[in-house]
Amino acid sequence: MNYLLLSSQFLTISLDLLVGFVETLKIFFVTLLISLPLGLLIAFGSMSKLKPLKWFCNTFVWIIRGTPLMLQLIIVYYGPGLIFGVGKGLSAYLSTFITFGINYACYFSEIYRGGIESISKGQYEAGKVLGLTKGQIFFKVILMQVVKRIIPPMSNEIITLVKDTSLARIITFYELIFFAQRYIKDGGLLWPLFYTAVYYLVFTALLTLLFRFIEKKLSYYKV
């Protein structure tokens, strides 16, 4: 009888945590959807010949990378309401997506910039000699070499993102760990909190295999 009760409890908690994990996945995928293209735009801005734009992008990246993500979440969540006096500010969902998107865009921008600047100037000059436009040189000659070089650091940041999603609970975003913490308060159960590690480990393992597969596929690019 106790075995059936424990099995039922384990199944109930597993399904409940799965609901929280789906919310964690929302943060993960929306963040990537925002940060990957935005990071590239910021990278181009930081390499721009226009000094005001370059200064602005570099300063913005410095501020975002130099302050804690948790602090940024709190500011974005409470800031609009306190500054402009509009209700309670932004919703937990919107605040999380905006903050994570901008934060990771700044980290990705540095990875993009490093990858682009690591390509020798000779390849750009060779493209010009062949009569290629700047766009053709970038997309046909440079791009895949850059992708190969940035995959390892990019994969590290993306796996870090999986774990950083847990910070969203500070502004009452109901992600995985938030669901687990309820069992400590309501039922005095600690093991569901440790059980969340299984979800994170499985997901990060799948991502690791995916990035290894991508690296293998790009191995024919000798850079």
N, C-alpha and C positions, 0 to 999 in steps of 0.2 A: 504493500500500500504506500509506504514511504517512497519507494522507488518510482511508482507511478506519479506521485505528487511532485517529486523532484524533477522528473522528466517533463511533466506539464509546465512546471515553473521555468525550467531551462528553455523550453520551446517558446513560451510566452515572452520571456525576456529577450531571446534571440530575435524574434520577429519585431519586437519593440525597438531594439537597437538597430535593426535593419532599416526601420523608418527613419531613424536618426542618421544612418549612414547615407541614405538617399539625399537628405538635406546637405550632408557633407559633400556629396558628389555635385550638388548644384553649385556650391561655392567653388569647387575645383574647376568645373567646366566653364562656368560663366567667367571666372577669373582669367582662364586661358583665352577665352573668346575675346575678352577686352584687352588683356595685356600683351598678347603676342603681336597684333598689328600696331597697337599704340606704342609699344616698345621700339618697333622699327622706325616709326615716325620720330620719336624722341631721339633715337640714335642718329638719324639723318640731320635733325636739328642741332645736335651736339657737334656734328662734323661740318656744319654749314660755314660758308665763307662770310655770311652775315654775322658780324660780331655780336650785335644785340641778341639775336636769336640763339647763337651759340652760348652766350653768357647765361641767358635765361634757362636754357635746357640743362646746362651743366650745374647751375645753382639749384634748380628744382630737383635734379637727381641727387645732388649732395644732401639736400634737406631730407628727402624721403628715405634715402638709404642710411642716413645718420640718426634717424629717430625710430623708436620702437613701433612696430606695427600695432600693438595694443593701444598706444597713445593716439595713433592716427585714427583708429576705430572709434575711440571715445570722442575725439574732436569732431569727426564727421557725423557721428550719431547725435551728439548733444549740441554741437556748435550752432547750426542754423536756428534752432529753437531759442537758444540763449542770446544769440547776437541779434536776430531779427524779430524775436518774440512771436514766432509763428508756431503755435501749437507746441508739440513735444519734439519738433525737429523731424528728421528723416526716419523712415521705418528701418527696422533692424535689417531687413533684406536689402533694401536699397543702399544703406550705409555700408553693409558688408561688401556688396558687389563693387561699389565705387572705390572703397578703400583698398581692397585686395587687388582690384584691377590696376589702379594707379601705382600701388606699391610694387607689384611684380613687373609692371611695365618699365619701371625705372631700373630694376635689376636686369631685366632682359635687354634693355637698351645698351647697357654696358657690355653685355655679352655680344650683341650684334655689332657694336662699334669695334670691339676687339677683333672679331672675326673678319670684318670688312677691311680694317686697317692692316691686318696681318698678310693680306695678299700683296705681292710685290707690284710696284708701280710698272714694272716691265710688261706685265700682262695687259694693263690698260693701254700702254703705248703700242703694243703689238696689235691690239684690237683696232686702234686708230689707223695704223698702217694698212690694215686689211679693209679699211673703209667702213667699219662698224660704227654705229651711233653709240652714245653713252648708255642708252637703255639696252641695246643689243649686247654690248660688252658685259654689262652687269648681269643680265638674265641668262646669256648663253655661255659666258666664260667664267664669271666670278661667283655667281649665286651658289652653285652646287659645291664649290670648294669651301665657301663660307659655311654652308649647312653642315658639311662634314666636320669642320673645325669646332663649331659651336654645339654640336650634339652632346658631348660629355658634360660641359658646364651647364647647358640648358637642362639636361636630365637631372642633374643635382638640384637645381632650383625647383624644378617641377615636383620632385619627390619631397623637397622641403615644404612646398605648398600643401601637400597632402596633410602634413603634420600641423602646419600653421592654421589650417581651417578650424582647429579646436579653439583658437583665440576668439572666434566669433561669439562664443557663449558669453563673453564679458558684456555684450550688448543685447543679451537675451535672444540670440539666434539659436533656434532649437536644433543644433547639430548633434553628432553622435555622442560626444562626452556629456553634453547637457542631458540627454536621455538617461545615460548611465548614472549620473549624479542624483537623479530623482529617486533612485532605489536606495541610496544612502540615507536621504532625508525621510522618505516614506516607509521603507521597509527595513532599514538598518542592514542592508546588504552591500558589502564592499566588492564582491567578486565581479558583478557586472561592469564595474569600472575597469578592472584588469582585463575583462573579456573583450573590451573595445580594441585592445591591442591586436587581436586576431583579425579584425576587419582592416585595420591599418596595414598590418604585415602582409596580408593577402593582396591588398590593392597595390602596395609598393612593390611587391614581388612581380606582379603582372606588368607594372610599368617598367621595371628593370629589364624584364624579358623583352618587352616591346622595344626599348631603346637599344638593347644589344642586337636585336634583329635589324633595326634601322642602320646601326653602325656597320653591320656586316654587309648590308645591301649597298652602302656607300663606300665600301672598302676599295672599290676599283678606282676611286678618285685619289690619285697620288698627290698629296699636297705637302 
